[in-house]
Amino acid sequence: MALTGIQILKMLPKKNCGECDIPTCLAFAMKVAAGQAEIEACPYVSDEAKATIGEASAPPIRTIKIGTGDAQFTAGGETCQFRHEKRFENQTGLAVLIATDEDAASIDGKIKRANDFVYERVGVMMRNNLVAIKDKGGASLADMAKKVMEGAPQQAIILMSDNVENLKAGAEACGDNKPLLYGATGENADAFAGLAQDTGCAIGVKGKNLDDLVETADKLIAAGVKDMVIDTGARTLKGAFEDNVVARRAAVKDKFKALGFPTIAFPCEMCDDLMMEAMIGSVLIAKYAGITVFSDLQGDILFPLLLEQLNIFTDPQRPMVVAEDIYPVTGPDENSPVLITCNFSLTYFIVSGEIEGSKVPSWLLIKDTEGLSVLTAWAAGKFGADLIAMFVNKSGILDKVKHRELIIPGYLATIKGELEEELPDWTITIGPREAGHLPAFLKEWKPAA
C-alpha cells in the first residue's frame, strides 16, 4: 500500500539540507508520496528506508528496462488507467520482427530501416526502438543478435524462443545490452526462472489465455523473477484489446500483482497485411500495450505510429516548450526581418519551418509564454505589449539588426498601438494570422523607411 507524505517523512533524516533540490524534508516527502520525486534523491536516507519506501511507492505496473545506453528501452512504470488522470509514463515500444530463417536481403533491409528511419517532430527525435529476433532455425540467435547490434546499435533486442539454451547463448552475445528473453510458459516456467537468475534479463511470459498467464506469472514471481513482460496469448484485435484493458485495470485499480507488468502484443501474428498490422498496432498503442511487434516497419507505416505515440505519451499537464531566445533562421544579417512568437513547441517549429521554406533569412524571437499558444498566452496576460517590449529590449536583437521593425503575429493585431507606445523607436508590422502565409509575406517584406 502506498505511503503518505507524513509516513515517508518519519523515515527521512529531517536535515532540511536541500541537496535533493527541494527545500525541506516535508516537501520532499510529499513529492515522493505523489510520485513526483524519487527517494534516491535524498543522499542521507538509509538503505532500509529506501527499500521500504521504494517498494511501497513503486508503480502498480513494474518498470522494465531492456538494453543499455543509447539502446535502452523502458516499459511500464504506469500509475493510471486514463491519461487525463495524470499521464502515461513510458512510450509503447515499436519492434520489427526478424526470423532467423529469413533470407539475407530481407534481414539486411529490416536492420537498415531500423537504423535509418529517424524523424524529428517538435524537437523530438522519433524512431522505432526494438528488434525482435525469433528462433526458427537457420542462423543462431546469438549470431543474429550480433548482426543487429552492429547494424542498428540504438535498438534494444527481444530474443524469442522456447529453447532456454539458445536464449542463454543469445543473451551472452548481447553482453551489457540486456535483451528481453521471451518464451516462458506454464510448462517451462522453472527453466525460465533459472534463466532470469543466470542472465539478469527480463523474461517475456506467454499465456494460453489470461487465466493461464496469471498462473504462470504467479509461479515465476514465487520463484523470484521480478522483471517480466506479459503476453495473454490473444491473437485477435478484440481479444488483445480486451485483455490489455483487463490487465491495466486489475493492476492499477486492484493492485493485482500477477498482471502488474507491461504487456507485449503481436500485430504481426494477427493478420498478413502490413497496413492492417499498423491499424491493429494503433489501437493497442492507445490501449495499454507496452511493446508492439510488427512483421516490418516501412516509413509510411512507422511515421503515423510514431506521431500517435508522441501525442498519447506527452504529459497533458506540461506543455512542450522551446527556450526563450533569438533564433537565426537560414543565416540572417543586419538587414533581415525580425519576427516574434510564443514558445509553444508546435508554434515554433511550424513558424520556423515556414520561414525556412520561404528562403528569406530572418531573426525569430521566441518569447517565454509558459508553453501557451499565441492567443491563449495573450488572453492569459503572458504575451502582452509590456512583456513583449521588455523582452525585445533585453534580448540583444538591437545589436543584430540596423532597422527597427518588428513583425508580430496577425492574431495580436489589437495590441499594435500599445506595442508602439512601449517600443517608440520601433515600427510594428502585423504579420499573417496563419504560418502558411509567411513565405509570401516575407518575400515581399522590405524594412520600413
C-alpha positions in Angstrom: 0.0 0.0 0.0 1.3 3.5 -0.9 2.7 5.5 2.0 1.6 9.0 2.9 3.9 12.0 2.9 3.9 12.0 6.7 4.8 8.3 6.9 7.7 8.9 4.5 8.8 12.0 6.4 9.2 9.8 9.6 11.8 7.7 7.7 13.8 10.7 6.5 16.8 12.2 8.4 15.0 15.6 8.6 18.1 17.6 7.8 16.3 20.1 5.5 19.6 20.3 3.6 18.1 21.0 0.2 20.5 18.7 -1.5 17.6 16.9 -3.2 16.8 20.3 -4.8 13.7 20.5 -2.6 14.0 23.0 0.3 12.5 20.9 3.1 12.2 17.2 4.0 8.4 17.6 4.4 8.1 19.0 0.9 10.3 16.2 -0.4 8.3 13.5 1.4 5.1 14.9 -0.1 6.6 14.8 -3.6 7.8 11.2 -3.1 4.3 10.2 -2.0 2.8 11.9 -5.0 5.2 10.1 -7.4 6.9 13.4 -8.3 10.3 12.6 -6.8 12.4 9.5 -6.3 13.5 8.6 -2.7 17.0 8.0 -4.1 17.3 11.8 -4.5 17.9 12.1 -0.7 21.6 11.4 -0.1 21.2 10.7 3.7 18.2 8.3 3.8 19.1 4.8 5.0 19.1 1.7 2.7 16.4 0.2 4.8 14.2 3.2 4.4 14.9 3.3 0.7 13.8 -0.3 0.3 10.7 0.2 2.3 9.7 3.5 0.7 10.7 2.3 -2.8 8.6 -0.9 -2.5 5.6 1.0 -1.1 5.8 3.8 -3.7 6.5 1.5 -6.7 4.1 2.0 -9.6 1.4 -0.7 -9.9 2.9 -1.7 -13.3 6.6 -2.5 -12.8 9.2 -0.6 -14.7 11.2 -2.8 -17.0 14.4 -1.8 -18.8 15.7 -3.6 -21.9 19.2 -2.9 -23.3 21.6 -0.3 -22.1 23.0 3.1 -23.1 21.6 4.5 -26.3 19.9 1.2 -26.9 18.0 1.2 -23.6 14.2 0.9 -23.8 11.9 1.4 -20.8 8.4 -0.1 -20.5 5.9 0.0 -17.7 6.0 2.3 -14.8 2.4 3.3 -15.3 0.3 4.6 -12.5 -3.1 5.4 -14.0 -5.7 3.9 -16.3 -6.6 7.1 -18.1 -4.2 9.8 -19.4 -6.2 12.7 -18.1 -5.8 11.3 -14.5 -2.1 12.0 -14.6 0.0 11.0 -17.6 1.3 7.9 -19.3 5.0 7.4 -18.4 6.8 5.3 -21.0 6.0 5.1 -24.7 4.9 1.9 -26.3 7.8 0.1 -27.9 7.7 -0.5 -31.7 9.6 -3.6 -32.6 10.3 -5.1 -36.0 10.4 -8.9 -36.2 13.3 -10.8 -37.8 13.1 -14.6 -38.1 16.5 -16.4 -38.1 15.5 -18.3 -41.2 14.7 -15.2 -43.3 16.7 -14.5 -46.4 19.7 -12.3 -46.1 18.2 -9.4 -48.2 15.1 -9.2 -46.0 17.1 -9.2 -42.8 19.5 -6.6 -44.0 16.6 -4.4 -45.2 14.9 -4.5 -41.8 18.1 -3.8 -39.9 18.9 -0.9 -42.2 15.4 0.7 -41.8 15.6 0.2 -38.0 18.8 2.2 -38.0 18.0 4.8 -40.6 14.4 5.8 -40.0 14.6 8.7 -37.6 12.1 11.6 -37.7 12.1 15.0 -35.9 8.8 16.4 -34.7 8.5 19.5 -32.5 12.1 19.0 -31.4 11.6 15.3 -30.5 13.6 12.6 -32.3 11.4 9.7 -33.1 12.2 6.1 -34.2 11.3 2.5 -33.5 13.3 1.2 -30.6 13.3 -2.6 -30.6 14.2 -5.5 -32.9 12.6 -8.9 -32.1 14.6 -11.9 -33.2 12.6 -15.2 -33.5 14.4 -18.5 -33.3 13.3 -20.5 -36.3 16.4 -22.4 -37.3 18.9 -21.0 -39.9 21.2 -18.6 -38.1 21.6 -18.8 -34.4 20.0 -16.2 -32.0 23.5 -15.2 -30.9 24.8 -14.6 -34.4 21.6 -12.6 -35.3 21.8 -10.6 -32.1 25.4 -9.6 -33.0 24.3 -8.6 -36.5 21.5 -6.4 -35.2 23.7 -4.7 -32.7 26.3 -3.9 -35.4 23.7 -2.7 -37.9 21.3 -0.9 -35.6 23.2 -0.1 -32.4 20.4 2.1 -30.9 17.9 -0.8 -30.9 17.1 -2.8 -27.8 16.7 -6.5 -28.5 14.0 -9.1 -27.9 15.0 -12.8 -28.2 12.2 -15.2 -28.8 12.5 -19.0 -28.4 11.2 -21.8 -26.2 14.8 -23.2 -26.1 16.4 -21.9 -22.9 19.9 -22.8 -24.1 19.5 -20.8 -27.3 18.2 -17.8 -25.3 21.1 -18.0 -22.9 23.6 -18.0 -25.7 21.8 -15.1 -27.3 21.9 -13.1 -24.0 25.6 -13.8 -23.7 26.2 -12.5 -27.2 24.3 -9.3 -26.3 26.6 -8.6 -23.3 25.6 -5.4 -21.4 22.8 -4.8 -24.0 20.5 -7.0 -21.9 17.7 -8.4 -24.1 14.2 -9.4 -23.3 14.1 -13.2 -23.3 10.6 -14.2 -24.5 9.1 -17.7 -24.4 8.2 -18.6 -20.8 5.0 -20.7 -20.4 3.5 -22.7 -17.7 5.4 -25.8 -18.9 8.9 -24.3 -18.9 8.5 -21.7 -16.1 11.1 -23.3 -13.8 13.7 -23.3 -16.6 13.0 -19.6 -17.4 13.2 -18.7 -13.7 16.7 -20.1 -13.7 17.5 -18.3 -17.0 16.4 -15.0 -15.5 18.7 -15.6 -12.5 21.7 -16.6 -14.7 21.4 -13.7 -17.2 19.8 -10.9 -15.2 17.5 -10.3 -18.1 13.7 -9.6 -18.1 11.5 -12.5 -19.1 8.7 -12.5 -21.7 5.8 -14.7 -20.5 3.2 -16.1 -22.8 -0.1 -17.4 -21.6 -2.7 -19.6 -23.4 -5.2 -17.1 -22.1 -5.5 -14.5 -19.4 -6.1 -17.1 -16.6 -3.1 -19.2 -17.8 -0.9 -16.1 -17.9 -1.8 -15.2 -14.3 -1.0 -18.8 -13.1 2.4 -18.7 -14.9 3.2 -15.2 -13.7 2.4 -16.2 -10.1 4.7 -19.2 -10.5 7.6 -17.0 -11.8 7.1 -14.4 -9.1 7.2 -17.2 -6.4 10.5 -18.3 -8.0 12.0 -14.9 -7.5 11.5 -13.4 -11.0 10.9 -9.7 -10.7 11.2 -8.3 -14.2 8.6 -9.6 -16.7 6.7 -8.6 -19.9 3.4 -10.4 -20.2 1.5 -11.7 -23.3 -2.0 -13.0 -22.8 -1.8 -15.1 -25.9 -4.6 -13.2 -27.7 -4.1 -13.1 -31.4 -7.1 -11.1 -32.5 -7.6 -7.4 -32.1 -10.7 -7.9 -30.0 -9.0 -10.3 -27.7 -5.8 -8.3 -27.3 -7.8 -5.1 -26.7 -10.0 -6.7 -24.0 -7.1 -8.4 -22.3 -5.0 -5.2 -22.2 -7.8 -3.3 -20.6 -8.5 -6.0 -18.1 -4.8 -6.2 -17.2 -4.3 -2.5 -16.8 -7.5 -2.1 -14.7 -6.5 -5.1 -12.5 -3.0 -3.7 -12.0 -3.9 -0.1 -11.4 -7.2 -0.3 -9.6 -6.9 -3.6 -7.8 -3.1 -3.8 -7.4 -3.2 -7.3 -8.8 0.5 -8.3 -8.8 0.4 -11.0 -11.4 -0.8 -8.5 -14.1 1.4 -5.6 -12.8 3.8 -5.8 -15.7 4.0 -4.2 -19.2 2.3 -6.2 -21.9 3.6 -7.2 -25.3 1.3 -7.6 -28.3 1.9 -9.2 -31.8 0.0 -7.4 -34.6 2.3 -9.4 -36.9 0.6 -12.6 -35.8 -3.0 -11.2 -36.1 -3.0 -10.7 -39.9 -0.9 -11.0 -43.0 -1.2 -7.4 -44.3 1.3 -4.8 -43.1 -1.3 -1.9 -43.3 -3.7 -3.9 -41.2 -0.9 -4.6 -38.7 -0.4 -0.9 -38.4 -4.1 -0.3 -37.8 -4.2 -3.0 -35.1 -1.0 -1.6 -33.6 -2.5 1.9 -33.4 -5.4 0.6 -31.3 -3.1 -1.4 -29.0 -0.7 1.6 -28.6 -3.7 3.6 -27.4 -4.9 0.8 -25.1 -2.0 -0.1 -23.0 0.4 -2.3 -24.9 3.9 -1.9 -23.6 5.5 -3.3 -26.7 4.0 -4.0 -30.2 5.8 -6.3 -32.7 5.4 -5.8 -36.5 6.5 -8.0 -39.3 8.1 -4.9 -40.9 8.3 -1.2 -40.4 8.2 0.8 -43.7 8.3 4.6 -43.5 4.7 5.1 -44.4 3.7 2.6 -41.6 6.2 3.8 -39.0 5.7 7.6 -39.1 1.9 7.6 -38.3 2.5 5.2 -35.4 5.3 7.5 -34.0 3.0 10.5 -34.2 0.3 8.7 -32.4 2.8 7.6 -29.8 4.0 11.2 -29.4 0.5 12.5 -28.9 -0.5 9.9 -26.4 2.6 9.9 -24.3 3.3 13.7 -23.9 2.3 15.0 -20.5 -1.0 16.8 -20.8 -0.1 18.9 -17.7 3.2 20.0 -19.1 3.2 22.0 -22.4 6.1 21.3 -24.8 8.2 24.4 -25.0 11.4 25.8 -26.5 13.8 28.2 -24.7 13.2 31.9 -24.8 15.9 33.2 -27.2 16.7 34.7 -30.6 16.7 32.0 -33.3 18.5 32.8 -36.6 16.8 31.1 -39.5 18.8 30.4 -42.7 21.6 32.8 -41.9 20.1 36.3 -41.3 22.1 39.5 -41.3 21.6 43.1 -40.1 19.0 43.8 -42.7 16.9 40.7 -42.2 13.3 40.8 -40.9 12.6 40.3 -37.2 9.6 38.2 -36.1 8.3 37.3 -32.7 6.0 34.5 -31.5 5.4 32.3 -28.4 7.5 29.4 -27.1 4.9 26.6 -27.6 6.9 24.0 -29.5 4.4 23.3 -32.2 4.1 27.0 -33.0 7.9 27.4 -33.0 8.5 24.5 -35.4 5.7 25.4 -37.7 6.8 29.1 -37.9 10.5 28.4 -38.3 9.7 25.7 -40.9 7.7 28.2 -43.0 10.5 30.8 -42.7 13.0 28.2 -43.9 10.7 27.3 -46.8 10.5 31.0 -47.8 14.3 31.1 -48.1 14.2 34.6 -46.6 16.9 34.8 -43.8 15.2 36.0 -40.7 15.5 36.6 -37.0 12.8 34.7 -34.9 12.3 36.0 -31.4 10.8 33.4 -29.1 9.1 34.9 -26.0 8.5 32.6 -23.0 4.8 32.2 -22.7 5.0 29.1 -20.5 4.1 26.9 -23.5 0.9 28.6 -24.3 -0.1 29.4 -27.9 -0.3 33.0 -29.2 -4.0 33.7 -28.5 -4.0 31.7 -25.3 -0.9 33.5 -24.0 -2.3 36.9 -24.8 -5.6 36.1 -23.1 -3.7 34.8 -20.0 -1.6 38.1 -19.9 1.6 36.4 -20.8 2.0 37.9 -24.3 1.0 41.5 -23.8 2.6 44.6 -25.2 4.6 45.4 -22.0 6.1 41.9 -21.8 6.9 41.8 -25.5 8.6 45.2 -25.2 10.6 44.2 -22.2 11.8 41.0 -23.9 12.7 42.8 -27.2 14.8 45.4 -25.2 16.7 42.8 -23.3 17.0 40.1 -26.0 20.0 41.5 -27.8 18.3 41.9 -31.1 19.2 45.6 -31.1 22.8 44.6 -31.7 22.0 42.3 -34.6 19.9 44.5 -37.0 20.2 48.0 -38.4 16.4 48.5 -38.8 13.8 48.8 -36.1 10.8 46.9 -37.4 9.1 44.1 -35.5 6.7 41.7 -37.2 4.0 40.4 -34.8 1.5 37.5 -35.3 -1.7 38.6 -37.1 -3.7 37.4 -34.1 -2.0 40.1 -32.0 -3.2 43.0 -34.3 -5.2 44.5 -31.4 -2.0 45.3 -29.4 -0.2 47.1 -32.2 -1.0 50.6 -30.7 0.1 49.5 -27.2 3.3 48.0 -28.5 4.2 51.2 -30.5 3.9 53.1 -27.2 6.1 50.6 -25.4 8.6 50.5 -28.3 8.6 54.1 -29.6 11.7 53.5 -31.7 10.2 50.5 -33.5 7.8 50.1 -36.4 5.3 47.4 -35.5 4.1 45.4 -38.6 1.2 43.0 -38.4 2.1 39.7 -39.9 -0.1 36.9 -41.3 -2.5 35.1 -39.0 -1.6 31.7 -40.4 2.0 30.5 -40.6 1.4 29.1 -44.1 1.1 32.7 -45.4 4.6 33.7 -44.1 6.6 32.8 -47.2 4.6 35.1 -49.4 4.7 37.8 -46.8 8.4 37.6 -46.2 9.3 37.6 -49.9 7.5 41.0 -50.2 8.9 42.4 -47.0 11.2 45.4 -47.0 12.4 47.4 -44.0 10.2 50.4 -43.1 11.7 53.7 -44.3 
